[in-house]
Amino acid sequence: MNHPRTEADPAPGHAAEAERLRRALTEAAYDITPSPLPLATVERQGRRIRLRRRTAVLGAGCGLLLVPLAVVVLPGTESGAPGVTSPAAPVSVSPTPPASPAAPAPTPRIVASGEHVTAVPGFELWLTAEGKHWTTPSSPDPQFRSVVDGNIVRSDSGVTLQEEYENGRSYLSGVYYGGKGTASSVEVETVAGTVRGKLIELPGDPGWGVWYAVTDLKRGKDPFHFEDQITVHNTEGGIYAQWRPR
């Protein structure tokens, strides 16, 4: 049974023609002598290609190294990442503060004429231009010590002592006068210890003032202790006036 020929099947004449063409090309190829291969050129080209690849690989590797380095170094300066040494911060040297000046020496309390100062209840003192006035618990009537009757030479420095003793307590007071500088403090040195008192003066520069102190020191049987030494210091640390036992 004969099948009809389709378009996909080549015609018998075409197949024979293609076979003859293939054989002719094969015979011609055998007759062609190839030119010699330029080996030196090929080698140089290969070296250049390998060099370019090596350079590209190195450049890429350096870039990979530099990027993490930048990432590590920059944050490391803020957070102190381990393995990265941050530059030392500049050391600021604070100026040495000036020494605070010493506290000024105390000065006498300035009181108005006739103004009463209470040392302890019952022991009060007040000053007038004529001298010192005071009371004590055992002597509530006012007592007086003149600074103008001639018993005190105010051109010379000196200090007096008036003392009353009652129930184991001594009420000490006196007049100081004639010293150089400004009176500042008073100390009474006794066999039982040192007693520190206070000073009062009238306004202006009267050239005299009054000191007073209260003590419970057991200083002996005799209520009047003439072995005590009284020193009034001035604001310069020197002696304004002093009384020493004989």
TIVEX-604586 format. One record per atom (N, C-alpha, C, O, CB): residue in one letter; y, x, z. Coordinates in steps of 0.001 Angstrom, whole numbers, plus 500000, padded with zeros to 6 digits. Glycine has a CB too. Example, Ala and Ser with C-alpha at 12.3 -4.5 7.8 and 13.67 -1.06 7.14 Angstrom:
BEGIN
a494310513190507800a495500512300507800a496700513200507800a496681514236508465a495527511308509046s497750512850507080s498940513670507140s500030512900507870s501138513409508039s499402514084505725
REM end
This chain:
BEGIN
m498814500857500000m500000500000500000m501215500879500000m501293501781500834m500016499038501214n502165500680499128n503332501526498988n504474500972499842n504813499790499780n503754501633497507h505079501917500679h506230501545501529h507498501840500793h507577502851500095h506212502297502883p508456501033500912p509742501317500237p510425502508500902p510321502645502121p510681500067500274r511116503375500169r511787504587500688r513104504181501312r513880503424500728r512019505651499557t513353504716502557t514612504446503273t515599505520502988t515256506563502431t514391504333504778e516914505261503390e517972506245503144e517794507464503981e518288508521503589e519324505654503405a517105507407505142a516911508579506000a515947509553505410a515975510730505770a516433508169507355d515075509110504497d514114510028503905d514754510721502731d515263510067501821d512833509297503474p514733512097502742p515363512813501617p514545512602500346p513331512395500364p515493514337501929a515262512664499286a514589512539497994a513760513765497721a514149514852498145a515597512321496866p512633513655497032p511778514839496776p512513515923496062p512216517092496308p510564514460495968g513430515642495217g514151516676494500g515087517447495419g515258518656495260g514931516071493356h515659516794496325h516576517459497277h515822518403498162h516317519501498415h517324516435498136a514669518056498646a513876518930499524a513499520202498833a513535521272499440a512628518227500001a513139520113497582a512743521318496853a513923522220496639a513797523444496690a512113520963495519e515066521630496401e516282522429496198e516687523152497473e517102524309497419e517434521541495717a516573522491498612a516925523129499902a516001524280500204a516433525287500764a516871522111501051e514734524156499845e513777525244500111e514115526446499279e514057527569499780e512337524801499828r514474526253497996r514826527378497140r516082528085497656r516175529309497565r515038526902495698l517049527337498196l518288527933498727l518000528768499977l518594529829500171l519323526828499056r517103528292500807r516781529039502034r516161530366501692r516480531390502296r515835528239502937r515232530344500676r514559531592500299r515555532581499702r515441533785499931r513422531312499296a516522532090498945a517498532989498330a518370533636499395a518688534821499287a518371532230497316l518755532906500400l519588533467501469l518808534473502285l519368535478502725l520124532359502378t517558534230502492t516745535167503273t516618536488502553t516740537551503162t515357534586503549e516365536421501204e516250537660500444e517573538406500425e517591539636500460e515786537372499016a518692537670500369a520007538353500362a520278539015501692a520892540081501733a521140537364500038a519836538410502788a520089538997504112a519345540293504289a519823541199504972a519695538030505215y518144540398503663y517415541662503774y518126542778503061y517997543944503434y516018541518503226d518878542432502034d519561543480501261d520870543919501912d521444544914501469d519836542990499845i521398543201502986i522674543563503619i522417544593504695i521573544386505567i523384542317504217t523140545706504643t523032546772505667t524171546600506656t525330546695506255t523072548212505017p523892546348507945p524981546128508925p525747547406509198p525178548498509177p524419545576510244s527072547264509460s527912548432509796s527580548915511186s527133548137512029s529420548088509697p527800550226511439p527485550774512771p528332550108513866p529494549772513641p527714552304512787l527735549921515057l528400549264516193l529375550242516848l528976551359517177l527353548755517236p530640549861517050p531635550765517704p531385550831519210p532034550121519978p533104550274517431l530444551683519636l530058551745521047l531199552212521938l531400551669523025l528870552668521219a531961553232521481a533059553749522330a534093552668522616a534596552547523733a533744554955521654t534400551882521579t535381550812521766t534863549755522730t535590549248523585t535732550170520425v533564549436522560v532958548440523441v532981548915524891v533249548135525805v531516548141523004e532690550229525095e532701550758526460e534096550718527077e534256550325528233e532175552187526471r535108551125526302r536470551084526833r536882549659527188r537488549412528231r537453551677525821q536539548724526295q536880547340526563q536170546835527817q536743546088528611q536524546468525364g534909547256527984g534166546850529181g534787547408530450g534868546717531466g532717547301529080r535239548696530388r535875549271531567r537162548536531906r537430548286533081r536159550754531350r537968548183530906r539202547459531167r538921546088531795r539624545650532705r539999547294529871i537885545431531291i537544544113531841i537113544245533298i537520543466534161i536421543446531009r536245545294533557r535791545479534932r536961545830535857r537000545369536998r534719546576534994l537942546662535368l539086547042536172l539951545833536507l540415545680537637l539910548093535449r540163544964535494r540959543766535746r540287542858536767r540944542283537635r541196543005534447r538965542736536650r538249541891537618r538340542475539023r538529541740539992r536772541733537208r538203543828539140r538260544460540461r539645544287541088r539788544020542281r537908545959540357t540681544453540214t542048544285540712t542294542854541161t542936542612542183t543064544676539635a541778541913540391a541960540506540763a541254540198542069a541775539456542902a541440539581539657v540041540780542255v539302540542543493v540039541133544682v540133540497545731v537892541129543400l540578542380544526l541323543010545615l542571542217545959l542869542003547135l541700544439545246g543308541779544938g544517540999545189g544202539710545919g544918539312546839g545232540693543885a543120539058545502a542744537822546187a542348538099547628a542670537324548529a541596537128545451g541626539241547847g541219539590549220g542412539897550102g542454539476551258g540278540786549207c543389540631549567c544596540929550358c545347539642550693c545852539477551803c545526541904549591g545414538740549724g546088537482550004g545397536709551100g546046536111551959g546167536642548760l544054536723551068l543318536026552121l543537536670553470l543561535976554487l541838535995551802l543701538010553506l543948538694554777l545352538426555285l545556538229556483l543731540194554627l546318538419554379l547705538270554808l547996536872555320l548770536707556263l548641538599553669v547388535865554715v547674534498555149v547227534259556585v548014533736557373v546995533499554223p545977534623556970p545615534444558397p546459535291559315p546772534883560434p544153534779558621l546841536505558837l547661537362559689l548987536690559992l549455536703561131l547896538726559024a549590536103558971a550858535417559204a550665534232560144a551509533950560994a551467534947557876v549535533545559975v549289532391560830v549081532817562266v549500532121563191v548084531606560338v548426533974562464v548127534439563825v549349535041564480v549621534774565650v546996535461563808v550092535853563740v551208536572564352v552317535625564757v552858535734565857v551750537626563401l552662534692563874l553800533834564193l553533532935565381l554357532884566293l554164532996563003p552395532210565411p552173531429566634p551940532292567844p552252531888568964p551006530509566457g551384533502567634g551094534367568772g552330534746569538g552279534960570750g550396535603568317t553452534831568835t554684535199569546t555137534097570482t555887534354571424t555796535521568556e554697532880570238e555122531787571110e554091531485572183e554428531295573352e555391530541570294s552799531442571761s551779531033572720s551057532183573356s550219531965574231s550797530153572067g551348533423572947g550670534563573540g549212534592573187g548381534819574067g550828534552575025a548839534359571865a547447534354571457a546820535696571729a547463536725571522a547313533997569988p545567535722572194p544914537000572487p544738537820571236p544521537282570150p543566536776573149g544831539110571389g544628540019570271g545879540330569512g545861541207568649g543637539463569346v546975539648569793v548239539885569104v549266540289570137v549521539543571083v548707538629568308t549850541445569971t550845541938570925t552217541488570499t552712541900569450t550795543470571041s552825540665571283s554169540195570979s555177541264571362s554959542004572322s554471538872571713p556265541356570633p557285542348571010p557849542044572375p558055540884572732p558416542388569978a558098543090573137a558595542919574502a559972542279574479a560848542662573704a558645544271575240a560134541305575339a561443540652575430a562457541617576024a562113542412576899a561362539361576284p563692541561575564p564699542466576134p564895542194577610p564980541042578037p566033542328575397v564966543254578378v565129543138579824v566613542984580131v567421543860579821v564527544376580565s566953541866580742s568347541658581125s568540542137582552s567829541701583457s568754540165580985v569469543005582751v569763543556584074v570918542783584677v572051542845584200v570095545073583996s570607542054585734s571660541287586395s572568542226587177s572091543120587877s571056540213587331p573824542029587061p574723542900587830p574507542714589318p574274541603589795p576190542617587474t574585543806590036t574415543750591487t575564542966592099t576733543313591928t574340545175592095p575209541886592828p576300541099593418p577077541927594413p576498542720595155p575759539840594098p578361541751594434p579154542534595389p578788542175596815p578467541030597133p580653542310595162a578847543174597646a578516542951599052a579500541954599657a580717542085599522a578534544287599843s578933540958600326s579802539956600937s580606540596602060s580066541346602874s578976538758601470p581871540301602096p582701540919603135p582254540477604517p581769539362604707p584179540569602924a582426541366605470a582043541049606840a582925539927607375a584100539809607029a582145542299607741a582327539125608216a583098538027608823a584237538601609647a584055539576610376a582191537128609709p585398538003609533p586538538525610297p586289538414611794p585587537517612260p587825537775609925a586873539335612528a586730539323613978a587404538083614543a588425537641614016a587329540602614605p586850537519615605p587477536336616205p588829536677616815p589094537822617182p586563535730617272t589650535689616912t590969535835617533t591108534778618632t590322533831618664t592120535695616467p592078534914619523p592225533939620609p592514532537620087p593104532363619020p593336534372621552r592100531573620835r592458530189620531r593929529983620893r594353530306622002r591537529178621305i594684529455619968i596106529217620206i596280527813620784i595826526828620201i596935529386618890v596943527738621937v597138526454622613v598627526208622819v599424527140622918v596386526422623971a598965524977622879a600356524614623161a600646524790624649a599733524787625473a600646523153622721s601912524942624978s602298525081626378s601892523836627157s602243522717626782s603814525326626506g601150524039628244g600694522916629067g599410522273628581g598908521362629239g601756521880629127e598860522706627464e597615522123626952e596429522574627803e596230523772628007e597396522520625472h595651521631628293h594526521946629163h593284522300628330h592961521639627343h594225520758630104v592611523356628762v591356523787628141v590281523690629212v590409524294630277v591459525257627551t589217522931628938t588136522751629902t587016523727629590t586377523638628542t587612521296629886a586780524667630514a585663525594630348a584362524888630698a583434524860629890a585854526855631227v584289524328631874v583211523445632324v583895522376633176v585034522572633599v582071524235633142p583236521267633433p583886520238634250p584399520797635580p583653521422636334p582914519093634514g585648520566635844g586283521049637063g586966522390636910g587797522760637740g585278521141638142f586629523131635855f587240524440635611f588121524306634373f587640524350633240f586148525571635423e589428524141634614e590386523936633532e591483524983633606e591847525456634683e590988522521633594l592007525337632425l593097526313632349l594160525801631396l593852525090630439l592576527703631892w595444526169631661w596542525883630744w597630526935630939w597744527534632008w597107524445630972l598411527146629914l599409528216629901l600804527625629749l601012526608629088l599123529221628763t601739528298630384t603164528051630146t603823529402629927t603179530443630059t603836527270631346a605096529384629594a605792530654629372a605839531498630639a605999532716630562a607208530399628869e605701530864631811e605763531608633075e604429532264633444e604412533240634193e606197530680634195g603299531732632921g602035532358633270g600844531433633163g600861530445632428g602109532893634641k599814531771633910k598500531112633861k598375530073634977k598768530321636117k597363532157633975h597816528895634628h597536527836635585h596050527478635454h595500527515634353h598460526578635340w595404527135636565w593988526772636498w593545525996637732w594204526014638771w593132528021636339t592421525319637592t591721524671638699t590246525049638610t589753525428637548t591910523109638664t589544524941639752t588097525153639802t587478523990640576t588192523258641261t587739526537640470p586154523810640475p585536522710641220p585812522790642723p585979521762643380p584037522704640978s585860524001643262s586107524121644698s587591524108645028s587945523935646194s585480525391645229s588475524284644048s589931524276644267s590571523377643223s591135523873642247s590531525724644196p590495522062643409p591045521142642409p592566521177642313p593137520730641318p590606519745642719d593232521712643352d594681521837643257d595033522995642329d594402524050642395d595310522047644657p596033522812641464p596372523867640508p596763525183641190p597458525193642206p597505523403639617q596312526255640622q596675527603641040q597512528247639929q597489527805638780q595399528458641357f598251529303640296f599191529883639327f599203531399639456f599137531952640554f600619529314639532r599289532061638290r599442533528638228r600588533816637294r600495533546636096r598123534247637744s601692534374637830s602898534592637041s602768535831636173s602086536794636522s604114534716637951v603449535777635018v603550536951634144v605000537420634049v605312538319633267v602997536630632735v605902536806634855v607321537156634768v607905537556636126v609108537800636224v608109535986634196d607086537626637165d607609537935638499d607643539430638797d608005539839639901d606778537239639546g607267540243637815g607299541679638010g605995542275638486g605862543498638533g608353542015638965n605024541443638842n603734541986639255n602929542530638073n601992543309638247n602932540917639974i603309542108636884i602652542596635657i603699543319634820i604750542759634511i601993541414634839v603413544546634461v604292545310633565v603749545100632154v602797545762631743v604346546863633954r604344544200631435r603796543794630142r603962544852629065r603383544740627984r604448542522629690s604764545898629362s604862547001628393s603631547907628471s603377548679627547s606145547828628643d602875547822629551d601627548581629695d600454547633629455d600579546422629637d601526549251631114s599331548181629051s598155547339628847s597417547187630164s597339548123630960s597220547935627761g596881546000630382g596119545765631597g595424544421631552g595650543625630641g597021545844632813v594572544169632545v593847542920632643v593609542640634119v593346543567634886v592506542971631846t593696541383634529t593502541001635926t592232540159636056t591663539711635060t594734540220636463l591810539958637277l590614539160637556l590888538208638707l591339538626639773l589405540067637883q590618536937638491q590577535930639539q589183535285639471q588731534888638397q591742534853639367e588519535187640606e587149534695640626e586950533738641795e587453533960642897e586155535865640713e586212532677641530e585762531771642579e584251531581642425e583721531518641316e586519530395642510y583596531496643545y582141531442643569y581721530192644329y582203529949645435y581536532726644216e580828529400643748e580372528181644399e578981527812643899e578740527723642695e581360527027644150n578067527599644852n576711527137644542n576020528007643489n575377527497642571n576754525698644062g576164529328643637g575486530253642727g576164530439641382g575603531100640508g574109529788642499r577330529890641188r578049530009639908r579395530658640135r580111530333641082r578230528625639236s579732531594639238s581023532286639299s581937531765638203s581530531629637049s580838533818639165y583194531472638582y584229531052637646y585212532203637523y585990532475638438y584943529730638115l585168532867636394l585953534084636188l587116533794635251l586967533039634290l585072535222635621s588273534390635525s589429534273634636s590423535369634985s590303536023636021s590091532865634748g591406535565634111g592419536578634346g593424536621633218g593309535903632224g591780537934634522v594414537479633395v595472537679632406v595271539037631747v595000540022632434v596888537580633060y595401539101630424y595416540387629707y596779540517629037y597407539515628695y594240540483628642y597231541749628851y598601541935628350y598797543362627852y598031544268628178y599636541610629453g599844543532627054g600352544843626669g599496545672625745g599806546843625529g600584545606627849g598460545139625202g597593545951624340g598128546098622931g599098545441622550g596217545352624285k597480546977622147k597863547197620757k596943546392619840k595729546330620034k597808548707620400g597564545783618845g596775544975617913g596663543547618403g597492543060619173g595381545574617721t595600542881617929t595360541482618289t594100541401619130t593052541909618732t595237540584617024a594194540768620285a593018540601621140a591962539785620403a592289538906619605a593400539916622480s590691540082620677s589616539447619920s588510538891620807s588083537755620602s589029540432618950s588033539657621792s586909539225622619s587001539899623980s587748540860624165s585552539550621935v586224539377624930v586226539931626279v584781540043626762v583949539179626483v587077539049627250e584500541121627491e583197541343628099e583402541765629555e584272542577629869e582384542420627310v582582541193630428v582576541568631844v581208542181632131v580185541496632110v582869540321632790e581215543481632397e579957544176632672e579710544173634175e580527544657634958e579987545635632119t578569543617634558t578209543509635967t576875544207636209t576187544598635266t578138542027636406v576526544355637454v575238544983637783v574078544081637369v572950544552637220v575155545293639295a574343542808637186a573289541874636795a573234541634635292a572298540998634807a573483540561637504g574224542133634539g574252541917633095g575664541773632592g576626541860633355g573448540692632724t575780541552631300t577089541421630664t577431539955630458t576613539173629972t577120542171629321v578650539596630834v579148538232630652v580217538260629567v581130539085629609v579720537644631994r580104537368628603r581087537296627518r581915536035627677r581383534944627881r580394537322626128g583236536204627580g584130535079627787g584923534721626546g584602535167625445g585065535375628908k585970533908626728k586824533434625649k588285533726625978k588643533977627129k586613531926625406l589123533686624932l590543534011625068l591397532835624610l591033532124623673l590894535278624259i592521532636625266i593512531649624824i594896532299624923i595153533125625799i593437530323625689e595786531897623991e597160532421623973e598111531317623554e597710530319622955e597286533641623015l599372531516623878l600431530638623400l600786531018621958l600466532122621517l601685530724624325p601444530118621222p601831530447619848p602803531625619801p603416531996620801p602460529231619171g602918532194618609g603823533328618420g603141534611618851g601931534771618691g605133533126619207d603922535516619395d603396536805619854d603856537021621293d604765537811621548d603874537985618924p603221536310622239p603717536385623624p603458537739624276p604132538091625244p603077535299624461g602494538505623764g602187539802624359g601244539701625547g600994540694626231g603456540478624786w600722538511625793w599764538323626878w598918537082626578w599256536281625706w600495538184628257g597840536941627297g596962535794627141g596071535678628355g596216536428629320g596122535907625861v595154534737628304v594247534476629427v592807534500628923v592497533949627867v594571533107630106w591952535132629677w590522535121629392w589813534331630483w590325534208631595w589956536570629294y588612533785630164y587834533051631162y586351533077630781y585995533239629614y588342531585631289a585506532915631788a584059532906631589a583411532235632789a583986532180633877a583504534351631390v582195531723632571v581393531120633639v580017531758633583v579445531910632503v581303529549633494t579478532136634745t578167532781634772t577359532326635966t577898532020637030t578316534295634793d576039532286635765d575095531993636850d574312533239637249d573303533141637947d574126530877636431l574772534410636810l574071535648637157l574082535861638670l575104535680639331l574716536856636441k572928536248639197k572821536565640622k573324537994640824k572587538966640659k571337536403641139r574578538087641179r575220539401641203r575305540000642609r575950541032642793r576607539298640615g574685539391643577g574696539944644935g575197538939645955g575486537791645617g575555541192644988k575296539364647174k575724538475648260k577227538291648284k577714537208648606k575259539015649597d577964539329647947d579419539259648000d579924538474646792d579660538879645660d580046540682648038p580643537365646992p581121536592645844p582197537307645051p582456536919643912p581647535268646304f582826538313645585f583859539048644857f583314540430644531f583107541249645426f585187539146645686h583084540685643263h582385541894642849h583381542827642160h583608542731640954h581190541555641904f583949543699642918f584958544590642357f584338545768641604f585047546656641131f585860545105643460e583006545765641499e582373546797640685e582291546377639218e581868547168638375e580977547108641220d582689545144638903d582658544683637513d583699545428636673d584770545805637150d582907543159637444q583335545624635396q584286546234634451q584640545190633409q583757544559632829q583690547528633773i585930545007633170i586405543991632233i587050544703631041i587926545550631215i587419543008632925t586614544353629840t587155544970628630t587525543888627634t586705543045627273t586140545957628008v588786543927627194v589244543054626114v589334543906624853v590072544890624816v590634542378626456h588590543532623833h588588544274622568h589599543666621600h589912542478621674h587174544278621937n590102544497620693n590983543971619645n590180543737618368n588993544059618302n592167544943619373t590836543178617362t590144542824616124t589690544040615331t588878543902614417t591038541974615266e590189545221615653e589769546445614966e588568547086615647e588077548117615187e590921547442614907g588090546493616733g586953547062617445g587352548009618561g586488548527619268g586068547779616486g588637548244618733g589115549108619815g589339548326621096g588984547152621195g590404549806619406i589926548985622064i590177548366623372i591628547897623429i592559548686623272i589871549366624539y591796546608623655y593125546049623831y593600546278625267y594728546713625501y593132544544623485a592729545980626209a593045546194627634a591736546325628388a590700545823627951a593918545018628224q591792547017629547q590563547228630311q590874547389631795q591911547927632184q589807548462629789w589945546905632601w589999547096634039w588700547727634504w587614547216634232w590254545759634769r588820548837635204r587624549524635672r587648549584637201r588715549723637799r587527550955635059p586469549480637837p586431549588639303p586758551006639752p586434551969639057p585050549172639840r587368551134640857r587702552454641374r586553553020642205r586656554132642724r588981552389642212
REM end
